[in-house]
Amino acid sequence: MPGGIIHEDELLYAGHILPPDLTEVYLGYLIIEPKRHVTGLGELTDQEAAGLGVLINSLAATLKDSEAAEHVYSFVLGHDVPHLHVHLVPRYPGTPRGYWGVRVGQWPDAPRGAIDDITAVCDRLRRALSTI
């Protein structure tokens, strides 16, 4: 996995999204998922839901502190893969309003990078997360 695991415990996993062609991807775009197979929200145990909420909050704060995100979006789309994936996507300073929300990654000047850049982001996030 490029960048390695950002967080893993007995219930949840978090890591950076993979570039489909292994060249460039929107930096800081994270995926959080339960280890147990569930297809969407409403199927988590109370323990999984509580852990997911705490992890989302911690990673959002870390994206703001470590990566200077001015806002962090969270999405659960669930129409392509029948497994719960929570997407955490930072919005960086200077992002034009027309690219806010689900279009943030389409901004032509968005921070993008390849494997080495993803690894650097993940290293910073792990270090910052360990201090929370």
Stockholm file with secondary structure:
# STOCKHOLM 1.0

chainA/1-132         MPGGIIHEDELLYAGHILPPDLTEVYLGYLIIEPKRHVTGLGELTDQEAAGLGVLINSLAATLKDSEAAEHVYSFVLGHDVPHLHVHLVPRYPGTPRGYWGVRVGQWPDAPRGAIDDITAVCDRLRRALSTI
#=GR chainA/1-132 SS CTTCEEEECSSEEEEECCCTTSSCEETTCEEEEESSCCSSTTCSCHHHHHHHHHHHHHHHHHHHHHHCCSEEEEECCCSSSSSCCEEEEEECTTCCGGGCGGGGGGCTTSCEECHHHHHHHHHHHHHHHTTC
#=GC SS_cons         CTTCEEEECSSEEEEECCCTTSSCEETTCEEEEESSCCSSTTCSCHHHHHHHHHHHHHHHHHHHHHHCCSEEEEECCCSSSSSCCEEEEEECTTCCGGGCGGGGGGCTTSCEECHHHHHHHHHHHHHHHTTC
//
